Amino acid sequence: MNDAVTAALGVLGLLAQVALAVALLAALLRLAGVAGPWRSLRETLEGSELWLAFGVALVATGGSLFFSEVEHFVPCKLCWFQRIAMYPLLLLALPALVRDVRAARYFLPLPAVGLGVAVWHILVERGVIEETQSCEISAPGGCSVKWIEELGYITIPTLAATAFALCLVLLGLAAARRT
């Protein structure tokens, strides 16, 4: 059962990465003068950006709690910082209920900071950046432990980075929308 949940989270992470790639491609095409795909993306998502970002935050929060409370993976220092940036995004349900897209701009710093920490964590995990002493004592094995590795590359920090990036895109679209 637990392996199935981990695999499902990995697949959801992969699907989110595909969605991010589609958004990036549409943005690049727009910059190249082809506005159609970007316009279609905006029209498709219009009005649901806050709910989608809330859904991403809900799955990410549930996933982090699953890993720590069910799988008993001890969160490291960097994981805690990512949780600090992710958990408050659940409050997006409130402005989504009243369709207040103005709130998106106030939430934007959370996924931006969280993405930065998650990328740092990936670099520590991959050995690109040396782990600090505080990381080494924060959890068994420190911040460089790969508790999971789905599809050959999806680890917990990769899932977090994906969720933060998707929330950042969705909140950016909501913030850019004229009310």
Backbone as JSON Lines, residues from 0, in Angstrom:
{"i":0,"aa":"M","n":[0.82,-1.2,0.0],"ca":[0.0,0.0,0.0],"c":[0.86,1.26,0.0]}
{"i":1,"aa":"N","n":[1.86,1.31,0.91],"ca":[2.7,2.5,0.99],"c":[3.5,2.71,-0.28]}
{"i":2,"aa":"D","n":[3.96,1.61,-0.89],"ca":[4.68,1.73,-2.16],"c":[3.77,2.27,-3.26]}
{"i":3,"aa":"A","n":[2.5,1.9,-3.22],"ca":[1.55,2.38,-4.21],"c":[1.33,3.89,-4.05]}
{"i":4,"aa":"V","n":[1.26,4.36,-2.81],"ca":[1.08,5.8,-2.57],"c":[2.32,6.55,-3.05]}
{"i":5,"aa":"T","n":[3.5,6.03,-2.75],"ca":[4.73,6.66,-3.2],"c":[4.79,6.71,-4.72]}
{"i":6,"aa":"A","n":[4.42,5.6,-5.37],"ca":[4.41,5.56,-6.83],"c":[3.39,6.54,-7.4]}
{"i":7,"aa":"A","n":[2.22,6.63,-6.77],"ca":[1.19,7.57,-7.22],"c":[1.67,9.01,-7.1]}
{"i":8,"aa":"L","n":[2.35,9.32,-6.0],"ca":[2.9,10.67,-5.85],"c":[3.96,10.95,-6.91]}
{"i":9,"aa":"G","n":[4.75,9.94,-7.24],"ca":[5.74,10.09,-8.3],"c":[5.09,10.37,-9.65]}
{"i":10,"aa":"V","n":[4.02,9.65,-9.94],"ca":[3.3,9.85,-11.21],"c":[2.64,11.23,-11.24]}
{"i":11,"aa":"L","n":[2.06,11.65,-10.1],"ca":[1.48,12.99,-10.04],"c":[2.56,14.05,-10.26]}
{"i":12,"aa":"G","n":[3.74,13.82,-9.69],"ca":[4.86,14.73,-9.91],"c":[5.23,14.8,-11.38]}
{"i":13,"aa":"L","n":[5.28,13.66,-12.03],"ca":[5.6,13.62,-13.46],"c":[4.54,14.36,-14.27]}
{"i":14,"aa":"L","n":[3.27,14.15,-13.96],"ca":[2.19,14.85,-14.67],"c":[2.28,16.36,-14.46]}
{"i":15,"aa":"A","n":[2.64,16.77,-13.25],"ca":[2.81,18.2,-12.98],"c":[3.98,18.76,-13.78]}
{"i":16,"aa":"Q","n":[5.04,17.97,-13.93],"ca":[6.18,18.42,-14.73],"c":[5.79,18.56,-16.2]}
{"i":17,"aa":"V","n":[4.95,17.67,-16.69],"ca":[4.45,17.78,-18.06],"c":[3.63,19.06,-18.21]}
{"i":18,"aa":"A","n":[2.76,19.35,-17.23],"ca":[1.96,20.58,-17.27],"c":[2.86,21.81,-17.27]}
{"i":19,"aa":"L","n":[3.92,21.77,-16.47],"ca":[4.87,22.89,-16.46],"c":[5.57,23.04,-17.81]}
{"i":20,"aa":"A","n":[5.92,21.93,-18.43],"ca":[6.57,21.97,-19.74],"c":[5.63,22.56,-20.79]}
{"i":21,"aa":"V","n":[4.35,22.2,-20.73],"ca":[3.37,22.75,-21.66],"c":[3.25,24.26,-21.46]}
{"i":22,"aa":"A","n":[3.18,24.7,-20.2],"ca":[3.09,26.13,-19.91],"c":[4.33,26.87,-20.39]}
{"i":23,"aa":"L","n":[5.5,26.27,-20.18],"ca":[6.74,26.89,-20.63],"c":[6.79,26.98,-22.15]}
{"i":24,"aa":"L","n":[6.37,25.92,-22.83],"ca":[6.34,25.93,-24.29],"c":[5.39,27.01,-24.81]}
{"i":25,"aa":"A","n":[4.21,27.11,-24.18],"ca":[3.25,28.14,-24.59],"c":[3.82,29.53,-24.37]}
{"i":26,"aa":"A","n":[4.53,29.74,-23.26],"ca":[5.14,31.04,-22.97],"c":[6.24,31.36,-23.98]}
{"i":27,"aa":"L","n":[7.05,30.36,-24.32],"ca":[8.11,30.57,-25.3],"c":[7.55,30.87,-26.68]}
{"i":28,"aa":"L","n":[6.49,30.18,-27.05],"ca":[5.84,30.45,-28.34],"c":[5.27,31.87,-28.35]}
{"i":29,"aa":"R","n":[4.73,32.29,-27.24],"ca":[4.19,33.66,-27.15],"c":[5.31,34.68,-27.36]}
{"i":30,"aa":"L","n":[6.46,34.43,-26.73],"ca":[7.6,35.32,-26.91],"c":[8.09,35.34,-28.36]}
{"i":31,"aa":"A","n":[7.9,34.22,-29.05],"ca":[8.3,34.13,-30.45],"c":[7.25,34.7,-31.4]}
{"i":32,"aa":"G","n":[6.15,35.19,-30.82],"ca":[5.13,35.82,-31.65],"c":[3.93,34.94,-31.96]}
{"i":33,"aa":"V","n":[3.91,33.73,-31.42],"ca":[2.77,32.82,-31.64],"c":[1.94,32.84,-30.36]}
{"i":34,"aa":"A","n":[0.88,33.62,-30.35],"ca":[0.1,33.85,-29.13],"c":[-0.99,32.82,-28.88]}
{"i":35,"aa":"G","n":[-1.37,32.05,-29.87],"ca":[-2.49,31.12,-29.76],"c":[-2.4,30.14,-28.6]}
{"i":36,"aa":"P","n":[-1.31,29.37,-28.47],"ca":[-1.24,28.41,-27.36],"c":[-1.31,29.08,-25.99]}
{"i":37,"aa":"W","n":[-0.65,30.23,-25.84],"ca":[-0.69,30.94,-24.56],"c":[-2.12,31.4,-24.25]}
{"i":38,"aa":"R","n":[-2.77,31.95,-25.25],"ca":[-4.14,32.42,-25.08],"c":[-5.06,31.25,-24.71]}
{"i":39,"aa":"S","n":[-4.88,30.13,-25.36],"ca":[-5.68,28.94,-25.05],"c":[-5.44,28.47,-23.63]}
{"i":40,"aa":"L","n":[-4.19,28.47,-23.21],"ca":[-3.85,28.07,-21.84],"c":[-4.53,29.0,-20.84]}
{"i":41,"aa":"R","n":[-4.4,30.31,-21.06],"ca":[-5.0,31.3,-20.16],"c":[-6.51,31.13,-20.1]}
{"i":42,"aa":"E","n":[-7.15,30.95,-21.25],"ca":[-8.61,30.81,-21.29],"c":[-9.06,29.52,-20.62]}
{"i":43,"aa":"T","n":[-8.27,28.46,-20.79],"ca":[-8.62,27.17,-20.17],"c":[-8.56,27.25,-18.65]}
{"i":44,"aa":"L","n":[-7.54,27.93,-18.14],"ca":[-7.34,27.99,-16.7],"c":[-8.08,29.14,-16.01]}
{"i":45,"aa":"E","n":[-8.54,30.11,-16.78],"ca":[-9.14,31.31,-16.19],"c":[-10.26,30.98,-15.22]}
{"i":46,"aa":"G","n":[-10.13,31.51,-14.03],"ca":[-11.12,31.31,-12.99],"c":[-10.84,30.12,-12.09]}
{"i":47,"aa":"S","n":[-9.92,29.25,-12.47],"ca":[-9.63,28.08,-11.64],"c":[-8.2,28.06,-11.11]}
{"i":48,"aa":"E","n":[-7.45,29.11,-11.36],"ca":[-6.04,29.12,-10.96],"c":[-5.86,28.93,-9.45]}
{"i":49,"aa":"L","n":[-6.67,29.63,-8.65],"ca":[-6.53,29.52,-7.2],"c":[-6.91,28.13,-6.71]}
{"i":50,"aa":"W","n":[-7.98,27.57,-7.28],"ca":[-8.38,26.22,-6.89],"c":[-7.31,25.19,-7.29]}
{"i":51,"aa":"L","n":[-6.74,25.36,-8.46],"ca":[-5.7,24.42,-8.89],"c":[-4.46,24.53,-8.0]}
{"i":52,"aa":"A","n":[-4.06,25.76,-7.68],"ca":[-2.91,25.95,-6.79],"c":[-3.21,25.36,-5.41]}
{"i":53,"aa":"F","n":[-4.43,25.54,-4.93],"ca":[-4.84,24.93,-3.66],"c":[-4.74,23.41,-3.75]}
{"i":54,"aa":"G","n":[-5.21,22.83,-4.86],"ca":[-5.14,21.37,-5.04],"c":[-3.7,20.87,-5.04]}
{"i":55,"aa":"V","n":[-2.82,21.6,-5.7],"ca":[-1.4,21.22,-5.7],"c":[-0.85,21.28,-4.28]}
{"i":56,"aa":"A","n":[-1.16,22.35,-3.55],"ca":[-0.68,22.5,-2.17],"c":[-1.25,21.41,-1.27]}
{"i":57,"aa":"L","n":[-2.51,21.03,-1.51],"ca":[-3.14,19.98,-0.72],"c":[-2.45,18.63,-0.93]}
{"i":58,"aa":"V","n":[-2.17,18.3,-2.18],"ca":[-1.49,17.04,-2.47],"c":[-0.07,17.07,-1.91]}
{"i":59,"aa":"A","n":[0.63,18.19,-2.06],"ca":[2.0,18.3,-1.55],"c":[2.03,18.2,-0.03]}
{"i":60,"aa":"T","n":[1.09,18.85,0.63],"ca":[1.02,18.78,2.09],"c":[0.69,17.36,2.53]}
{"i":61,"aa":"G","n":[-0.29,16.76,1.88],"ca":[-0.63,15.37,2.2],"c":[0.54,14.43,1.96]}
{"i":62,"aa":"G","n":[1.27,14.66,0.87],"ca":[2.43,13.83,0.57],"c":[3.52,13.97,1.62]}
{"i":63,"aa":"S","n":[3.78,15.21,2.05],"ca":[4.84,15.4,3.06],"c":[4.43,14.76,4.39]}
{"i":64,"aa":"L","n":[3.15,14.86,4.74],"ca":[2.69,14.22,5.97],"c":[2.7,12.7,5.85]}
{"i":65,"aa":"F","n":[2.39,12.19,4.67],"ca":[2.47,10.75,4.43],"c":[3.9,10.26,4.65]}
{"i":66,"aa":"F","n":[4.86,10.97,4.05],"ca":[6.25,10.53,4.17],"c":[6.74,10.58,5.61]}
{"i":67,"aa":"S","n":[6.34,11.59,6.37],"ca":[6.85,11.69,7.74],"c":[6.02,10.88,8.74]}
{"i":68,"aa":"E","n":[4.72,10.85,8.59],"ca":[3.87,10.21,9.6],"c":[3.54,8.75,9.3]}
{"i":69,"aa":"V","n":[3.51,8.36,8.04],"ca":[3.2,6.98,7.69],"c":[4.48,6.2,7.39]}
{"i":70,"aa":"E","n":[5.32,6.76,6.53],"ca":[6.58,6.1,6.18],"c":[7.66,6.31,7.24]}
{"i":71,"aa":"H","n":[7.45,7.28,8.12],"ca":[8.39,7.61,9.21],"c":[9.74,8.1,8.7]}
{"i":72,"aa":"F","n":[9.73,8.83,7.57],"ca":[10.94,9.5,7.09],"c":[11.08,10.77,7.92]}
{"i":73,"aa":"V","n":[12.23,10.95,8.54],"ca":[12.44,12.12,9.38],"c":[12.76,13.33,8.49]}
{"i":74,"aa":"P","n":[11.94,14.39,8.57],"ca":[12.2,15.57,7.73],"c":[13.49,16.26,8.15]}
{"i":75,"aa":"C","n":[14.31,16.61,7.19],"ca":[15.55,17.32,7.48],"c":[15.26,18.82,7.59]}
{"i":76,"aa":"K","n":[16.29,19.57,7.85],"ca":[16.15,21.02,7.99],"c":[15.56,21.66,6.73]}
{"i":77,"aa":"L","n":[16.05,21.27,5.58],"ca":[15.55,21.86,4.33],"c":[14.1,21.44,4.07]}
{"i":78,"aa":"C","n":[13.74,20.22,4.45],"ca":[12.35,19.78,4.31],"c":[11.43,20.65,5.17]}
{"i":79,"aa":"W","n":[11.87,20.97,6.37],"ca":[11.05,21.82,7.23],"c":[10.85,23.2,6.62]}
{"i":80,"aa":"F","n":[11.9,23.78,6.04],"ca":[11.76,25.08,5.39],"c":[10.77,25.01,4.23]}
{"i":81,"aa":"Q","n":[10.81,23.9,3.49],"ca":[9.86,23.73,2.38],"c":[8.44,23.6,2.91]}
{"i":82,"aa":"R","n":[8.27,22.89,4.01],"ca":[6.94,22.78,4.61],"c":[6.42,24.14,5.06]}
{"i":83,"aa":"I","n":[7.31,24.95,5.6],"ca":[6.92,26.29,6.05],"c":[6.39,27.11,4.88]}
{"i":84,"aa":"A","n":[6.94,26.9,3.7],"ca":[6.48,27.62,2.52],"c":[5.25,26.98,1.89]}
{"i":85,"aa":"M","n":[5.06,25.67,2.05],"ca":[3.95,24.97,1.38],"c":[2.65,24.98,2.19]}
{"i":86,"aa":"Y","n":[2.73,24.69,3.46],"ca":[1.5,24.51,4.25],"c":[0.58,25.73,4.24]}
{"i":87,"aa":"P","n":[1.1,26.96,4.32],"ca":[0.19,28.11,4.28],"c":[-0.55,28.27,2.95]}
{"i":88,"aa":"L","n":[-0.06,27.63,1.89],"ca":[-0.76,27.71,0.6],"c":[-2.13,27.05,0.65]}
{"i":89,"aa":"L","n":[-2.38,26.25,1.69],"ca":[-3.71,25.66,1.85],"c":[-4.76,26.75,2.1]}
{"i":90,"aa":"L","n":[-4.32,27.89,2.59],"ca":[-5.24,29.0,2.82],"c":[-5.78,29.58,1.52]}
{"i":91,"aa":"L","n":[-5.24,29.15,0.38],"ca":[-5.76,29.6,-0.92],"c":[-7.23,29.23,-1.11]}
{"i":92,"aa":"A","n":[-7.7,28.25,-0.35],"ca":[-9.11,27.87,-0.46],"c":[-10.03,29.04,-0.13]}
{"i":93,"aa":"L","n":[-9.6,29.9,0.79],"ca":[-10.46,31.02,1.2],"c":[-10.66,32.03,0.07]}
{"i":94,"aa":"P","n":[-9.59,32.58,-0.53],"ca":[-9.85,33.49,-1.65],"c":[-10.45,32.78,-2.86]}
{"i":95,"aa":"A","n":[-10.19,31.49,-3.02],"ca":[-10.79,30.76,-4.13],"c":[-12.3,30.68,-3.95]}
{"i":96,"aa":"L","n":[-12.75,30.5,-2.73],"ca":[-14.19,30.43,-2.46],"c":[-14.91,31.71,-2.86]}
{"i":97,"aa":"V","n":[-14.27,32.84,-2.61],"ca":[-14.92,34.13,-2.92],"c":[-14.42,34.71,-4.24]}
{"i":98,"aa":"R","n":[-13.64,33.91,-4.97],"ca":[-13.12,34.31,-6.29],"c":[-12.34,35.61,-6.25]}
{"i":99,"aa":"D","n":[-11.49,35.74,-5.25],"ca":[-10.69,36.95,-5.08],"c":[-9.27,36.69,-5.58]}
{"i":100,"aa":"V","n":[-9.04,36.9,-6.88],"ca":[-7.73,36.63,-7.47],"c":[-6.67,37.63,-7.01]}
{"i":101,"aa":"R","n":[-7.11,38.75,-6.41],"ca":[-6.13,39.71,-5.9],"c":[-5.25,39.09,-4.82]}
{"i":102,"aa":"A","n":[-5.77,38.09,-4.12],"ca":[-5.0,37.44,-3.06],"c":[-3.79,36.69,-3.62]}
{"i":103,"aa":"A","n":[-3.82,36.34,-4.88],"ca":[-2.72,35.58,-5.48],"c":[-1.39,36.28,-5.31]}
{"i":104,"aa":"R","n":[-1.39,37.6,-5.46],"ca":[-0.11,38.32,-5.36],"c":[0.47,38.25,-3.95]}
{"i":105,"aa":"Y","n":[-0.37,38.08,-2.94],"ca":[0.13,37.99,-1.57],"c":[0.69,36.6,-1.26]}
{"i":106,"aa":"F","n":[0.21,35.62,-1.99],"ca":[0.69,34.25,-1.81],"c":[1.92,33.95,-2.65]}
{"i":107,"aa":"L","n":[2.18,34.74,-3.69],"ca":[3.29,34.46,-4.62],"c":[4.66,34.27,-3.96]}
{"i":108,"aa":"P","n":[5.01,35.02,-2.92],"ca":[6.34,34.81,-2.32],"c":[6.54,33.41,-1.73]}
{"i":109,"aa":"L","n":[5.49,32.77,-1.27],"ca":[5.64,31.45,-0.65],"c":[6.18,30.41,-1.63]}
{"i":110,"aa":"P","n":[5.56,30.2,-2.79],"ca":[6.14,29.21,-3.7],"c":[7.47,29.65,-4.29]}
{"i":111,"aa":"A","n":[7.7,30.95,-4.39],"ca":[8.99,31.42,-4.92],"c":[10.11,31.05,-3.96]}
{"i":112,"aa":"V","n":[9.92,31.32,-2.67],"ca":[10.93,30.96,-1.67],"c":[11.04,29.45,-1.55]}
{"i":113,"aa":"G","n":[9.89,28.77,-1.52],"ca":[9.9,27.32,-1.42],"c":[10.63,26.66,-2.58]}
{"i":114,"aa":"L","n":[10.43,27.19,-3.8],"ca":[11.13,26.65,-4.97],"c":[12.64,26.83,-4.81]}
{"i":115,"aa":"G","n":[13.05,27.98,-4.33],"ca":[14.49,28.21,-4.1],"c":[15.07,27.21,-3.11]}
{"i":116,"aa":"V","n":[14.37,26.96,-2.02],"ca":[14.85,26.0,-1.02],"c":[14.85,24.59,-1.61]}
{"i":117,"aa":"A","n":[13.81,24.24,-2.37],"ca":[13.73,22.91,-2.96],"c":[14.86,22.68,-3.96]}
{"i":118,"aa":"V","n":[15.17,23.68,-4.77],"ca":[16.28,23.55,-5.73],"c":[17.58,23.38,-4.97]}
{"i":119,"aa":"W","n":[17.78,24.17,-3.92],"ca":[18.98,24.03,-3.07],"c":[19.06,22.6,-2.52]}
{"i":120,"aa":"H","n":[17.9,22.09,-2.05],"ca":[17.85,20.74,-1.48],"c":[18.21,19.69,-2.53]}
{"i":121,"aa":"I","n":[17.73,19.87,-3.75],"ca":[18.08,18.93,-4.83],"c":[19.58,18.95,-5.06]}
{"i":122,"aa":"L","n":[20.18,20.13,-5.06],"ca":[21.63,20.24,-5.28],"c":[22.42,19.6,-4.15]}
{"i":123,"aa":"V","n":[21.93,19.74,-2.92],"ca":[22.58,19.07,-1.77],"c":[22.42,17.56,-1.91]}
{"i":124,"aa":"E","n":[21.22,17.13,-2.24],"ca":[20.92,15.71,-2.38],"c":[21.77,15.05,-3.47]}
{"i":125,"aa":"R","n":[22.03,15.77,-4.54],"ca":[22.81,15.25,-5.67],"c":[24.32,15.43,-5.48]}
{"i":126,"aa":"G","n":[24.72,16.09,-4.38],"ca":[26.14,16.26,-4.1],"c":[26.79,17.42,-4.83]}
{"i":127,"aa":"V","n":[25.99,18.28,-5.45],"ca":[26.52,19.44,-6.16],"c":[26.97,20.5,-5.16]}
{"i":128,"aa":"I","n":[26.18,20.68,-4.1],"ca":[26.49,21.6,-3.02],"c":[26.77,20.78,-1.77]}
{"i":129,"aa":"E","n":[27.8,21.17,-1.05],"ca":[28.16,20.42,0.16],"c":[27.13,20.66,1.26]}
{"i":130,"aa":"E","n":[26.79,19.59,1.92],"ca":[25.83,19.63,3.0],"c":[26.44,20.34,4.21]}
{"i":131,"aa":"T","n":[25.66,21.21,4.85],"ca":[26.15,21.92,6.03],"c":[26.06,21.01,7.26]}
{"i":132,"aa":"Q","n":[26.76,21.4,8.3],"ca":[26.75,20.61,9.53],"c":[25.35,20.59,10.14]}
{"i":133,"aa":"S","n":[24.63,21.7,10.04],"ca":[23.28,21.72,10.6],"c":[22.35,20.78,9.84]}
{"i":134,"aa":"C","n":[22.61,20.58,8.54],"ca":[21.85,19.61,7.76],"c":[22.17,18.19,8.25]}
{"i":135,"aa":"E","n":[23.44,17.94,8.49],"ca":[23.87,16.6,8.88],"c":[23.26,16.16,10.21]}
{"i":136,"aa":"I","n":[23.0,17.12,11.11],"ca":[22.45,16.73,12.41],"c":[20.93,16.87,12.47]}
{"i":137,"aa":"S","n":[20.31,17.38,11.41],"ca":[18.87,17.63,11.46],"c":[18.04,16.37,11.28]}
{"i":138,"aa":"A","n":[18.57,15.36,10.62],"ca":[17.84,14.12,10.37],"c":[18.85,13.01,10.14]}
{"i":139,"aa":"P","n":[18.43,11.75,10.31],"ca":[19.36,10.65,10.05],"c":[19.87,10.7,8.61]}
{"i":140,"aa":"G","n":[21.17,10.87,8.46],"ca":[21.75,10.95,7.12],"c":[21.78,12.36,6.56]}
{"i":141,"aa":"G","n":[21.13,13.3,7.25],"ca":[21.15,14.68,6.81],"c":[20.21,14.97,5.65]}
{"i":142,"aa":"C","n":[20.49,16.06,4.97],"ca":[19.63,16.53,3.87],"c":[19.92,15.82,2.55]}
{"i":143,"aa":"S","n":[20.98,15.02,2.52],"ca":[21.35,14.37,1.25],"c":[20.73,12.98,1.08]}
{"i":144,"aa":"V","n":[19.96,12.53,2.06],"ca":[19.34,11.2,1.97],"c":[18.23,11.21,0.93]}
{"i":145,"aa":"K","n":[18.26,10.23,0.04],"ca":[17.17,10.05,-0.94],"c":[16.22,9.0,-0.37]}
{"i":146,"aa":"W","n":[15.16,9.47,0.27],"ca":[14.21,8.54,0.88],"c":[13.44,7.77,-0.19]}
{"i":147,"aa":"I","n":[13.17,8.41,-1.31],"ca":[12.51,7.75,-2.43],"c":[13.24,8.15,-3.7]}
{"i":148,"aa":"E","n":[13.07,7.37,-4.75],"ca":[13.56,7.74,-6.07],"c":[12.69,7.03,-7.09]}
{"i":149,"aa":"E","n":[11.64,7.72,-7.5],"ca":[10.69,7.18,-8.46],"c":[11.11,7.57,-9.87]}
{"i":150,"aa":"L","n":[10.89,6.68,-10.81],"ca":[11.17,6.92,-12.23],"c":[12.61,7.32,-12.48]}
{"i":151,"aa":"G","n":[13.48,6.96,-11.57],"ca":[14.91,7.21,-11.73],"c":[15.4,8.59,-11.35]}
{"i":152,"aa":"Y","n":[14.5,9.53,-11.01],"ca":[14.96,10.87,-10.67],"c":[14.05,11.62,-9.7]}
{"i":153,"aa":"I","n":[12.83,11.17,-9.5],"ca":[11.88,11.92,-8.66],"c":[12.1,11.55,-7.2]}
{"i":154,"aa":"T","n":[12.64,12.52,-6.46],"ca":[12.85,12.39,-5.03],"c":[11.9,13.35,-4.32]}
{"i":155,"aa":"I","n":[11.91,13.33,-3.0],"ca":[11.02,14.23,-2.26],"c":[11.29,15.7,-2.59]}
{"i":156,"aa":"P","n":[12.56,16.16,-2.61],"ca":[12.78,17.56,-3.0],"c":[12.36,17.86,-4.44]}
{"i":157,"aa":"T","n":[12.45,16.88,-5.33],"ca":[12.0,17.07,-6.71],"c":[10.49,17.26,-6.75]}
{"i":158,"aa":"L","n":[9.77,16.45,-5.95],"ca":[8.32,16.62,-5.86],"c":[7.97,18.0,-5.32]}
{"i":159,"aa":"A","n":[8.71,18.43,-4.29],"ca":[8.45,19.75,-3.71],"c":[8.73,20.86,-4.72]}
{"i":160,"aa":"A","n":[9.85,20.77,-5.42],"ca":[10.19,21.79,-6.42],"c":[9.12,21.86,-7.51]}
{"i":161,"aa":"T","n":[8.63,20.7,-7.93],"ca":[7.59,20.65,-8.95],"c":[6.32,21.32,-8.45]}
{"i":162,"aa":"A","n":[5.92,21.0,-7.22],"ca":[4.71,21.59,-6.65],"c":[4.86,23.11,-6.51]}
{"i":163,"aa":"F","n":[6.01,23.55,-6.02],"ca":[6.22,24.99,-5.88],"c":[6.2,25.69,-7.24]}
{"i":164,"aa":"A","n":[6.84,25.1,-8.23],"ca":[6.87,25.71,-9.57],"c":[5.47,25.8,-10.15]}
{"i":165,"aa":"L","n":[4.68,24.74,-9.99],"ca":[3.32,24.75,-10.51],"c":[2.47,25.79,-9.78]}
{"i":166,"aa":"C","n":[2.6,25.87,-8.46],"ca":[1.87,26.9,-7.7],"c":[2.29,28.3,-8.13]}
{"i":167,"aa":"L","n":[3.58,28.47,-8.37],"ca":[4.09,29.77,-8.81],"c":[3.48,30.18,-10.15]}
{"i":168,"aa":"V","n":[3.41,29.25,-11.09],"ca":[2.82,29.54,-12.4],"c":[1.33,29.86,-12.25]}
{"i":169,"aa":"L","n":[0.62,29.03,-11.49],"ca":[-0.82,29.24,-11.34],"c":[-1.13,30.56,-10.63]}
{"i":170,"aa":"L","n":[-0.39,30.86,-9.58],"ca":[-0.61,32.12,-8.87],"c":[-0.2,33.31,-9.72]}
{"i":171,"aa":"G","n":[0.86,33.14,-10.51],"ca":[1.26,34.2,-11.43],"c":[0.18,34.49,-12.47]}
{"i":172,"aa":"L","n":[-0.43,33.44,-12.99],"ca":[-1.53,33.62,-13.95],"c":[-2.71,34.32,-13.29]}
{"i":173,"aa":"A","n":[-3.02,33.92,-12.06],"ca":[-4.15,34.54,-11.34],"c":[-3.84,36.01,-11.04]}
{"i":174,"aa":"A","n":[-2.61,36.28,-10.6],"ca":[-2.24,37.65,-10.26],"c":[-2.25,38.55,-11.49]}
{"i":175,"aa":"A","n":[-1.93,37.99,-12.65],"ca":[-1.88,38.78,-13.87],"c":[-3.26,39.04,-14.46]}
{"i":176,"aa":"R","n":[-4.23,38.26,-14.01],"ca":[-5.59,38.4,-14.55],"c":[-6.21,39.7,-14.06]}
{"i":177,"aa":"R","n":[-6.9,40.36,-14.94],"ca":[-7.59,41.61,-14.56],"c":[-8.89,41.25,-13.89]}
{"i":178,"aa":"T","n":[-9.15,41.91,-12.76],"ca":[-10.38,41.62,-12.02],"c":[-11.49,42.57,-12.39]}
